Amino acid sequence: MNTLTKMALGFIGQLKPERVTGSAERVIELPSAVTAGGLPLMQTLMLRHSTREFDKSPLPDQALSDLLWAAAGINRPELNGRTAPSAMNAQEIILYVALSKGLYRYVPPTQSLHLVTASDVRRVTGYQDFVDDAPLDLIYVADHTCMTLIPAAQRESYASAAAGAMSQNVYLYCASAGLATVIRAWFDRTALSLAMGLNSDQQVLLAQTVGRPKASEKS
């Protein structure tokens, strides 16, 4: 679906998810993330870039597990420490994964995905046309109920900083693994919040598309 069509549908409140392809599993148990190896940090930073053309094929479960662990996984189990910082350890960012077979919430302690809705919400995650068919779109949502120690006026900026750190982790993982990604903030927040079933304390901050690069991007 092109950008103008999405904007028009959003204007009349009709930008909605599609039906899923195949059956939606209630829980997807991911393999343990591979936390060793990869490119050296400085080389990864040299390779970090945004891409807006994606191969449509789904990522293997191992790559998906590694990607999500890089974004928000537990790297210090004894402290429940994460790979990305969070002010006062509020852990206010919920990471959602939009796939063709449904919308899932990433659960770091069990390295698993839990079904939120059996709908394909990818096209609602952005006005750009490539979000419809890329294998997955990550959605960063701030849960303000986790931020009771932070003044209300500062919660959005704190949460945005945390989401930005997570999205950069994804960029670095993708650069190291030869995947493509782009962070996005241009989407219909009302339509996406409705499609995800969010409540008034939950705020969509960013979306990020991930996939293999198209052949033209790799050449």
N, C-alpha and C positions, 0 to 999 in steps of 0.2 A: 504494500500500500504506500502511495507516495505522500510526501509531506503535506501538500495542500489538502488532500483528502482527509488525512488525519486531523488537521487543524479544523476543517469544516465539521467533521464528526464531533470533535471535542466541543466546538461552539454550540452544537445542539444537544450535547450530552449523550452522544451515541458512540463514543470511542470506547469500545469494549473488547474483552479478550475473545479468543477463538476457542473452538473445541480442541481438546487435546488429541495428539496423534498417538494411538495405542492406549494402553491402560496405565493409570497412574498408581505407582506403588505407594503405599502409605509411609513406609520408611525405606530409605536406601542406605544400607550399611556400606560405607566406603572402605576401601583397603587402608591400612595404616599409611600415613604420608611418608614418603621417602625424604628424609631431612638431611641427607649427606650428598655431597657432589654438587653439580651445577658449575656455572662459570664463576670466575673470580669477580668480586664486587665491582672493581673499577671497569672491568670489561663489560659487565652487565650494564653499568651506568652509561657507557658509551653506546650501547645498543638500544637503550630505552627510547621508544618513540610511540606515537599514536598511529593507528591504522583504521581505515574505514571500509575496508573490503575484506570479507571473510568467506572462507570455505564453509559450506553448510553442514558438513559431516560432524556428528557429535564427537566430543572428546572422550577418550577412554576413561574408565573409572579412576585409574591411577593418576592420570593427569588432573582430573577434577579434584581428587582428594588432595593432591599436592598444592594445587592452586588455592583451594579454600583454606588449607592449613597456613599457607603463606599469608593470606589475607587476615585471618583472625584465629589461627589455631593456638593450641596450648603448647608453649615451649618450655615452661617450668612447672611441671605438674604439682610439685610440692607447694607452690604458691598460687596455683591456677593462673599463672602468668601467661600472657598472650604475646603474639608476634608483633602486635601494634599497640602503641600506648593509649591509655585512657585516663583522663584526669580523675584523681581520687579513686581510681580503679572502679569507676562506675559501670564500665562495660555496657554502655548505653546503646551501642550500635548493634542492631540485629541485621545479619546478612541473609538476604533472600536470593534464591537462585531460580530464575525463570527458564524453564526448559520446554521443549515441545510437548512433553508428557505431563506438565503441571508446574505449579509454583511451590517451591520448597524453602524451608527455613534451615539454615546450617546450624547444627548443634555441636560445638567444638568438643565438649567433654567425651562424647561418644563417637566423634568423627563420622557423623551421619547426617542425612537430610530427612526432614519430616515434612510430609505433605501439608500444605496450607489450603490449596484449592486445586481441584482437577480441571484447571483451565490453562490455556496457553496465553499468558499475558505479555509475551515478548513484544508484540507490536504496540502495546500501551506504554512501554518503558521509554519511548522516545519518539520524536517527530521524524527522525531520519528513517529512510526506507530500509537500511541494512539491518536494523534491529529485529525486523520481522523474521528473518531466516537464519541469522547467526545462531550457532548451537546453544549459546547461553548468554543471558544478561543478568549480571549481578545488580542487586538493588540494596542500597545502604539506607537503613531506616533508624532514626533516633527514637528511643523509647524514653520519654521524659520522666516516667515514673521511677527510672533508675537513677535520676539525677537530683535527688532530694537535698543533697549537701551543697548543690551548686545554685546560686541565685537564679531565679527564673529568667531574668533579662540576659543572662550569660549562657544559658543552656544551648541555644542554637549554635553559637560560635564555638563552644567547647566540643559539641557533637560533630560539627563540620570539620574541625581539626582532626578528630579521631577518624572520621570517615576518609579524610584525605590521606592520612597515614596508611590506612588499610588499602586504599586504592593504589598508592605508590608501591606497596608490597606486591600487589598483583602485577603492576607494570614490570617490576624487577623480576618476578618469577617468569612472566611471559617472555621477557628479553632473554633470560637464561635458557628457557625451554624451547625457544623458537616459535612461540605462539604470538598471536596478534591481539591487541586490545586498544580500547579508547574509553576514556572517562567522559561522562555526559551529564549535563544539568538542564538540557532543553527538552522538557516533557510536560505533559498535562498532569500536574500534581493531583488535581481533584479526581480525574479519571483513573490514574494509577492507584491512588489510595482506595478508591471504591473497588477496583478490580482485585486488590490485595486483601480487602476486608479490614483495613486498619481502623483503629479507633482515634479519638480526638487527642490522645496523649502520644500518638505515634506520628512521626514526621518523615516523609521521604526527602532525603538530602541529595543523593547522587545515584546514577546508574552507570554501569560499566559493561561493555560488550567484550566478549572473549571468544576466540576460536582460532583455528588454523588460518594462516594467511592464504589468500587466493594465489593461484599460480603466478599471476602477473606481479603480485607483491614480492614473491620469493625470487623472481628472476632479476 
